[in-house]
Amino acid sequence: MSIMPKLFARGALAIALAGIAAAATPAAAQESETATPPQLSWSFAGPFGKYDQAQLQRGLKIYHDVCSNCHSLSLVAFRNLADPGGPGYSAAQAAAFAAQYKLSAADHFPAPNEAVISAFPSRPPDMSVLAKARGFRRGFPAFIFDFFTQYQEQGVDYIAALLKGYETPPQGVTVPPGTFYNKYFPSHNLAMPQPLFAGQIMYEDGSPQTLEQYSQDIAAFLMWAAEPRLVQRKRIGLQVMIYLIVLASLLYLVKRKVWRAVELHA
């Protein structure tokens, strides 16, 4: 047998074996594939987006009442709550909020109680840049469209989905002790128990007290914590683009004038 038929036969055998292996994959393993977080609508998305102050305030309430028991926010200071483009608090309100922790407005959010987090097998992550550090694979061709649409909300989409992704494990799937099944977590075995439930947090502004609303509010707040200068960055970017367009137009007009004089004397 020549070399080419041998290679062809080996390739056909490899494809056949791969097909048999795929067919033999247990149904439970197929059902436990990581789900893709849905793409949500955010006020801060796009080149002209900005944070929703009411949503950031609700997210801060969720962090204060629930998340701060285990997760730190070490890179955020209380004075940042009064920064432009943020939750919209005044300096006095930020100081009053800090007083709940017996700290000044210049201090950073305190670390959680060590006695509480010591019960976990691993230390809960700091939430300061969580919305920028987390994400998920969009796959083809979504990542190509993301380049043109400037989709940058993977982190908040993932966080919002994760908080709603707790489910009963599919039949045949065993969850290790001390972990909880979450369809959006890569390994599905998440050490953090479900932190939010419908009706758990009381909203004074009349917003829905649902898990859907809670998850989006805390995700938006964590996005602000990770990128508190987002609004200013977008404004400067727009100003730079306008400057470059004007500069390019002036250079084009100068070029036409200079070369027109050259053409007339040619």
N, C-alpha and C positions, 0 to 999 in steps of 0.2 A: 504493500500500500504506500502511495506517495505521501509526502509531508502534508499537502493541503487537505486531502481527505481525512487524514488522521486528526488534524486540527479541527476540521469541521465536526467530526464525530465526537471529539472531546467537548467541544462547545455545546453540541446538542445534548450530550449527557449531563453537563453541568446545568443547563437550563431545565432539563427534565427533573433533576434532583431538587433544584430550587423550587419548582412548582409543587413537587410532592411535599416538601417541607412546609411550604406555605399552606397547603391544603390540610396538613396535619396539625397546624397551630391550634391550640385550644380556643374555643369561643370566648372564654373568660379573659384570655390574654388579649384578644382583639378588642373586647369591650373596655378594657382598662387603659386604652391608649389615651394620652394626654389630650384633653379638649382644648380647642383654640379659643381664647378669650374673645368675646364679641367687641367690635369697635363701637365705642359709645360717643355721644355728643358732649363736648366740653366747651365751656365759654371761653377758655384760654387757647383753644386750638386755632390754627391759621395765623397768617401774618398780622392780623389786626385784632386777635383775641386778647382778652384780659380776664383777670380773675373775678369771679362773682363774690363780692364781699360777704353777702349773707351765707353763701355756701361755705366759705372759709371759716366763718364764725361757728357754723354748725359742726364743721369738721374738727375745730378746736375743742368744742364741747365733748365730742366723742373721744378725742385723744385724752382729754383731761379725765373723763369719767371711766374710760375702759382701757385704752391702750397704754396709758402712762403707768399702769400697775406693773407692767412687764417690760415695756420698751422705752428706751431713753430717746431724747431729742437734743443731743448735746451741742449741736452746732447752731441752735436757734436760741436767741436771747429774748427776754420778755419785751425789751424795747423794740424788737423787730415787729411786734404786733401793731405798732403805730407807724411803721414805714409806709411811704406811698406805694400804692399798688398791691397792698396786702389786705388783711382782714378789715381795715378801716377803723381801728380803734384809735382813740386819742391817747396822748402820753399819760394822762391821768388814769384812763381806763386800763392801760397796760400796767401801770404801777399797782392799781388795785388788784389786778389779776395775779401779779407777782406776790402780793401780800398774802395770798392764800397759802403760799409755800413758805412764808416768812422770809422772803428774799426781796431784793430791790429790783427795779425794772431793768437795771443794767446787767443783772445776772442771767445766766443761761438756765434753761429748763433743767431741773434736778434729775439725777439718776433714780431709777426705781429702787424699791426696797430690796436689798440683797437677800433678805430672808425669803422673799416671795420667789425671786427668779432662781434661787438655788435649788428649788424643787424640780426645775426642768433639766433634762439630760444635757442640753447645750444652752448657752446664753442667748436670749432673744436678741435679734439684731437691732442696732440703733436705727431710728427711723428718719434721721436728718436728710439723707440722700436716697432713701429707699425707692422713691418714685423714679429716679434716674438710673439707679443701679439694677432694677429688676426689668424684665422684659420677656419676650417669647419669640420663637421663630415664626415669621410670617409665611415663609415659603414662596415658591414661584407660582404665579407671576406677581403676587401681592407686593413683594419688596421692590419690584421695578416701579409700580405705580406710586409706592411710598416716596420714591426719589422725587417725583414730579409734584405730588400733593403735599410734600413736606410733613408727612405723618410722623409726629414725635411724641405721641401719647401712649406708647406701648406700656410704659411703667404704670400709669394710672389705670389703663384698661386691665392690666394683669392684676393689680391690687384689688380693684373693684370686683373682678371675676372671682378671685381667690376667696374673698370673704363670703361669696355666695355659692362656692363650689363644694361645700361639705355635703356628702351623700352617704347612704348605706353602701358598703362595698358590693360590687356585682357578684353574682353567684360564682363560687369557685375562687374568689380573690380573698386572700388572708392578709389582714393588716397586722403588723407587728405590735406587740404590747406597748402602750404608751404613745401610740400614734393614731391619727385620725384620717380617714379616707377623704381626699379632695381631688376632684376630677381635673382641676387646673394645675395642680402641683406636679412638677415633672415626675417624681417617683410615686405620687399619690399618697405617700405616707408622711403626713405632716404632724410634727410634734405639737403644734399649737392647736388647742381645742377651739371649736367655733366660738369667736368672741362676741358676735353681734346677733341679736334676734329681734324680730319685729316687736315694736312697742317697748323696747328696752330703754331708749333715751327719749326724754320729753322735750319736744321742740316748742319754743314760745312763739315762733313766727308762723305757726300753722302749717308748716311743711309736713308731708306724709311721714309718719313714723313707721316706715317699712324697712326691711333689710336692703331692698334696692336703693332707697334714698340714703340710708346710713353708709352703705359701701361707697357710693359715689361721693358723698360729702367728705368722708375721711380720706379718700384717695385724692380729691382735689386739694385738701389741706396739706397732705404730704407732698403734692406737687409744688405747692407754694413754698413749703419748708425746704425742698431741694433746689428750687430756683426762684428765690424771692424777688429777683430783679428782672423777671421775665418781661413785664410790661415796659420797663425802661429799655431793655435790650431791643425789643421790637420797635420802639419809637426811634432809637438811634439808628437801627438798621434801615428804617424807612427814610430817615433824613439822609443817610449815606447814599442810598439808591437815588434819591432826588438830586443830590449833589453830583453824582456821577453822570446822571442823564444830562443835567445842565452843562457840565464840563465837556461831555462828549459832543453836545450840540455846538458849543462855542468853538471847540477845536475843529469841528467839521467846517464851520463857517469861515474860520481863519484859513484853513487849508484851501478852501475854494477861492478865497480872495487872493492868496499868495500865488497859487498856481494859475489863476486867471490872468494875473499880470505877466507871468512868465510866458503863457500861451500867446498873449497879444504881442510880445516882443520877439516871438520866435520867427 
